[in-house]
Amino acid sequence: MEYAAIHIPEFPVVAWLRSDAAVRSHALAVIEGIAPLQRVVSINRAARVRASRVA
């Protein structure tokens, strides 16, 4: 049996941006989990730039 795999970097954010044009110009992060154990799963370029300014 053969199979193929594909890796799409930041897939959750890419999927969200593709489905909702209104958020494309905003910093966006996808998180998972229940507070206080949340973690960032995926971020777009605007969020990455913004986070680097804060850190």
N, CA, C and O of each residue as an XYZ file, in Angstrom:
220
protein
N       0.847     -1.179      0.000
C       0.000      0.000      0.000
C       0.894      1.244      0.000
O       1.817      1.357      0.806
N       0.612      2.148     -0.891
C       1.377      3.384     -0.996
C       0.540      4.552     -0.491
O      -0.689      4.538     -0.560
N       1.225      5.541      0.008
C       0.535      6.750      0.441
C       1.472      7.931      0.270
O       2.681      7.761      0.113
N       0.917      9.102      0.302
C       1.705     10.333      0.190
C       1.305     11.259      1.321
O       0.181     11.212      1.820
N       2.233     12.089      1.708
C       1.963     13.070      2.758
C       2.441     14.436      2.273
O       3.424     14.544      1.540
N       1.745     15.446      2.687
C       2.127     16.801      2.335
C       2.127     17.645      3.604
O       1.239     17.523      4.448
N       3.126     18.496      3.723
C       3.223     19.385      4.878
C       2.905     20.798      4.413
O       3.564     21.327      3.518
N       1.908     21.399      5.013
C       1.550     22.780      4.710
C       1.836     23.596      5.958
O       1.104     23.498      6.943
N       2.912     24.414      5.927
C       3.254     25.211      7.104
C       2.097     26.117      7.520
O       1.448     26.741      6.680
N       1.852     26.180      8.816
C       0.811     27.046      9.376
C      -0.565     26.781      8.748
O      -1.317     27.719      8.485
N      -0.888     25.522      8.513
C      -2.145     25.168      7.843
C      -3.400     25.740      8.502
O      -4.259     26.249      7.782
N      -3.558     25.689      9.819
C      -4.798     26.235     10.398
C      -5.020     27.713     10.067
O      -6.143     28.120      9.769
N      -3.951     28.517     10.120
C      -4.085     29.938      9.796
C      -4.353     30.129      8.305
O      -5.193     30.944      7.922
N      -3.649     29.389      7.479
C      -3.840     29.505      6.035
C      -5.283     29.170      5.660
O      -5.889     29.859      4.840
N      -5.826     28.128      6.251
C      -7.210     27.747      5.972
C      -8.187     28.832      6.424
O      -9.149     29.142      5.723
N      -7.933     29.404      7.595
C      -8.802     30.465      8.114
C      -8.737     31.696      7.213
O      -9.774     32.259      6.865
N      -7.548     32.115      6.838
C      -7.392     33.292      5.980
C      -8.051     33.083      4.629
O      -8.626     34.012      4.061
N      -7.970     31.892      4.126
C      -8.582     31.597      2.834
C     -10.107     31.651      2.894
O     -10.762     32.026      1.921
N     -10.659     31.276      4.031
C     -12.118     31.234      4.148
C     -12.726     32.561      4.589
O     -13.927     32.768      4.414
N     -11.925     33.468      5.157
C     -12.462     34.730      5.672
C     -11.561     35.900      5.256
O     -10.576     36.201      5.930
N     -11.902     36.543      4.162
C     -11.079     37.620      3.611
C     -10.977     38.814      4.554
O     -10.023     39.584      4.448
N     -11.912     38.992      5.457
C     -11.919     40.149      6.362
C     -10.742     40.125      7.340
O     -10.361     41.180      7.847
N     -10.163     38.981      7.615
C      -9.084     38.893      8.600
C      -7.693     38.865      7.971
O      -6.699     38.788      8.693
N      -7.601     38.924      6.654
C      -6.307     38.790      5.973
C      -5.294     39.857      6.356
O      -4.092     39.592      6.321
N      -5.730     41.030      6.713
C      -4.786     42.099      7.037
C      -4.475     42.184      8.528
O      -3.748     43.083      8.952
N      -5.002     41.283      9.317
C      -4.820     41.304     10.772
C      -3.807     40.255     11.230
O      -3.583     39.247     10.559
N      -3.203     40.518     12.386
C      -2.372     39.501     13.028
C      -3.311     38.418     13.543
O      -4.313     38.717     14.193
N      -2.992     37.179     13.256
C      -3.913     36.089     13.555
C      -3.162     34.921     14.178
O      -2.100     34.529     13.696
N      -3.713     34.371     15.243
C      -3.141     33.196     15.888
C      -4.250     32.191     16.170
O      -5.345     32.563     16.594
N      -3.966     30.941     15.937
C      -4.892     29.862     16.253
C      -4.354     29.191     17.512
O      -3.198     28.771     17.556
N      -5.201     29.094     18.530
C      -4.793     28.460     19.786
C      -5.669     27.248     20.049
O      -6.782     27.145     19.532
N      -5.153     26.334     20.860
C      -5.957     25.180     21.257
C      -5.788     24.952     22.747
O      -4.813     25.386     23.360
N      -6.753     24.267     23.303
C      -6.697     23.955     24.721
C      -7.658     24.804     25.528
O      -8.292     25.727     25.017
N      -7.746     24.468     26.788
C      -8.623     25.170     27.725
C      -7.734     25.934     28.699
O      -6.739     25.406     29.197
N      -8.108     27.187     28.962
C      -7.317     28.023     29.875
C      -7.145     27.308     31.196
O      -8.099     26.684     31.660
N      -6.041     27.357     31.799
C      -4.815     28.096     31.475
C      -3.815     27.281     30.662
O      -2.650     27.667     30.570
N      -4.231     26.185     30.079
C      -3.318     25.299     29.358
C      -3.400     25.483     27.842
O      -3.259     24.517     27.092
N      -3.622     26.694     27.398
C      -3.706     26.969     25.971
C      -2.317     27.062     25.362
O      -1.346     27.407     26.036
N      -2.243     26.748     24.080
C      -0.980     26.920     23.369
C      -1.260     27.389     21.953
O      -2.302     27.081     21.375
N      -0.329     28.129     21.412
C      -0.452     28.634     20.041
C      -0.107     27.497     19.098
O       0.942     26.864     19.218
N      -1.004     27.251     18.161
C      -0.819     26.176     17.197
C      -0.251     26.714     15.892
O       0.578     26.065     15.254
N      -0.699     27.908     15.496
C      -0.320     28.446     14.204
C      -0.503     29.962     14.210
O      -1.453     30.468     14.807
N       0.403     30.693     13.550
C       0.268     32.144     13.434
C       0.622     32.580     12.020
O       1.357     31.893     11.311
N       0.088     33.735     11.617
C       0.442     34.256     10.305
C       1.629     35.203     10.422
O       2.106     35.476     11.524
N       2.103     35.703      9.289
C       3.290     36.555      9.261
C       3.107     37.819     10.093
O       4.021     38.213     10.818
N       1.937     38.464     10.003
C       1.685     39.690     10.769
C       1.788     39.428     12.269
O       2.325     40.259     13.002
N       1.289     38.304     12.731
C       1.377     37.969     14.156
C       2.814     37.654     14.556
O       3.247     37.997     15.656
N       3.543     37.009     13.670
C       4.945     36.688     13.970
C       5.776     37.967     14.105
O       6.609     38.074     15.005
N       5.549     38.936     13.212
C       6.257     40.221     13.290
C       5.882     40.951     14.567
O       6.746     41.487     15.260
N       4.609     40.971     14.872
C       4.148     41.645     16.090
C       4.721     40.994     17.343
O       5.102     41.690     18.284
N       4.784     39.683     17.364
C       5.327     38.970     18.528
C       6.814     39.238     18.688
O       7.307     39.311     19.814
N       7.536     39.385     17.590
C       8.976     39.637     17.690
C       9.245     41.038     18.235
O      10.294     41.271     18.834
N       8.325     41.962     18.039
C       8.482     43.308     18.598
C       8.250     43.312     20.102
O       8.853     44.110     20.820
N       7.389     42.433     20.582
C       7.047     42.364     21.995
C       8.141     41.662     22.783
O       8.481     42.069     23.894
N       8.681     40.619     22.207
C       9.677     39.797     22.916
C      10.999     40.480     23.097
O      11.919     39.901     23.674
